[in-house]
Amino acid sequence: MGLMRTRLSEQQLVRIRADAPAHVRESDFVNPWVAAESRRVLRERGEQWVESVLGRQLSRRSVFFPDLPWLAYKELHIIISADAAETRQDFSDVVDGL
């Protein structure tokens, strides 16, 4: 799979980024489902896609998993939400084309 950037509009991304802190509180506990799902998104969409969603470079690496970028807990939720929004958009494009 080639390098990907999100196809979501900047307005959609701003809304997704703003909504994340409303339902996510910082904690020492990371929900295992959230960690696994965000890892799946990273694997499938790639770091360039995640950078385009978060609006920042992923230069800092995870201490425990050096092959993965360091992400704040709310960023895990942001990339999961953006993945879902882009999937809905892709599905909508296919259905509209029928």
C-alpha positions as CSV (number, residue, x, y, z in Angstrom):
1,M,0.0,0.0,0.0
2,G,1.3,3.4,-0.9
3,L,1.6,6.5,1.2
4,M,-1.8,7.8,2.2
5,R,-3.1,11.1,3.5
6,T,-6.6,11.5,4.8
7,R,-9.4,12.6,2.5
8,L,-11.3,14.2,5.3
9,S,-11.7,17.9,5.0
10,E,-10.0,20.2,7.5
11,Q,-13.4,21.1,8.9
12,Q,-14.1,17.4,9.6
13,L,-10.7,17.0,11.2
14,V,-11.1,20.1,13.4
15,R,-14.5,18.7,14.6
16,I,-13.0,15.2,15.3
17,R,-10.0,16.7,17.2
18,A,-12.3,19.0,19.2
19,D,-14.7,16.1,20.1
20,A,-12.0,13.8,21.4
21,P,-11.2,15.6,24.7
22,A,-14.9,15.8,25.5
23,H,-15.2,12.1,26.0
24,V,-11.6,11.2,26.9
25,R,-10.0,12.0,30.1
26,E,-6.3,11.5,30.6
27,S,-5.5,8.5,32.8
28,D,-2.7,6.1,33.7
29,F,-5.0,3.3,32.4
30,V,-5.2,2.9,28.6
31,N,-8.2,1.0,27.4
32,P,-6.8,-2.2,25.7
33,W,-9.4,-2.0,22.9
34,V,-8.4,1.6,22.2
35,A,-4.7,0.7,22.0
36,A,-5.4,-2.3,19.8
37,E,-7.7,-0.5,17.5
38,S,-5.4,2.5,17.1
39,R,-2.5,0.1,16.3
40,R,-4.7,-1.5,13.6
41,V,-5.4,1.9,12.1
42,L,-1.7,2.7,12.1
43,R,-0.9,-0.6,10.4
44,E,-3.6,-0.3,7.8
45,R,-3.5,3.4,7.0
46,G,0.1,4.2,7.8
47,E,2.0,6.9,9.7
48,Q,1.6,9.5,7.0
49,W,-2.2,9.2,7.2
50,V,-2.1,9.5,11.0
51,E,0.2,12.6,10.7
52,S,-2.3,14.2,8.3
53,V,-5.2,13.4,10.8
54,L,-3.3,14.7,13.8
55,G,-1.7,17.7,12.0
56,R,1.7,16.9,13.4
57,Q,4.8,14.8,12.5
58,L,5.3,11.5,14.4
59,S,9.0,11.9,15.1
60,R,8.8,10.8,18.8
61,R,8.7,7.0,19.2
62,S,7.0,4.8,21.8
63,V,9.3,3.7,24.7
64,F,7.8,0.3,24.9
65,F,7.2,-0.2,21.1
66,P,10.0,1.7,19.2
67,D,8.5,0.7,15.9
68,L,5.4,2.7,16.8
69,P,5.0,6.5,17.2
70,W,4.3,8.0,20.6
71,L,0.7,9.1,20.8
72,A,-1.2,10.9,23.6
73,Y,-4.2,8.9,24.8
74,K,-6.7,11.4,23.2
75,E,-4.8,11.0,19.9
76,L,-5.6,7.3,19.9
77,H,-9.3,8.3,20.0
78,I,-8.8,10.9,17.3
79,I,-7.3,8.4,14.8
80,I,-10.0,5.8,15.6
81,S,-12.7,8.4,15.0
82,A,-11.0,9.7,11.8
83,D,-10.7,6.1,10.5
84,A,-14.4,5.5,11.1
85,A,-15.3,8.8,9.4
86,E,-13.2,8.1,6.4
87,T,-14.6,4.6,6.1
88,R,-18.1,6.0,6.2
89,Q,-17.1,8.6,3.6
90,D,-15.6,5.8,1.4
91,F,-18.7,3.7,1.8
92,S,-20.9,6.7,0.9
93,D,-18.9,7.3,-2.2
94,V,-19.4,3.7,-3.3
95,V,-23.2,3.7,-2.6
96,D,-23.7,7.0,-4.3
97,G,-21.9,5.6,-7.4
98,L,-24.3,2.7,-7.8
